[in-house]
Amino acid sequence: MVKIESDNTKCPNCGKPVYADIFEVETNTNIPTEAGFHTVCNDNFPFEETCHLDYSTAIELDKKVYQWLAMNTRKIPL
């Protein structure tokens, strides 16, 4: 679980910070793939309830989270 440390990226329903539950990364860079994560608004997913977003809101939030992940989790192997 990666906490998205951004003042501009919060859960649109509850206003809490969001987390990326990453399950797939690019082989060469370890950056999560565009569809390789779930966005949730608690760090105890799936054991605690999260907000349910409508499709368009969820897509917009995922775009913000993906941009943050791409800029902040890049790790090029040595």
RAMOCOR-V67607 format. One record per backbone hydrogen bond with DSSP energy under -1.0 kcal/mol. NH is the residue of the N-H (numbers start at 1). CO is the residue of the C=O. Records with the same first field share a line. If there is no record, write none. Layout:
NH=CO + CO
//
This chain:
2=20
4=18
6=4
11=16
15=11
19=40
20=2
21=38
22=20
23=36
24=36
26=31
30=26
33=24
36=33
38=21
40=19
47=44
48=44
58=54
59=55
60=56
61=57
62=58
63=59
64=60
65=61
66=62
67=63
68=64
69=65
70=66
71=67
72=68
73=69
75=29
//
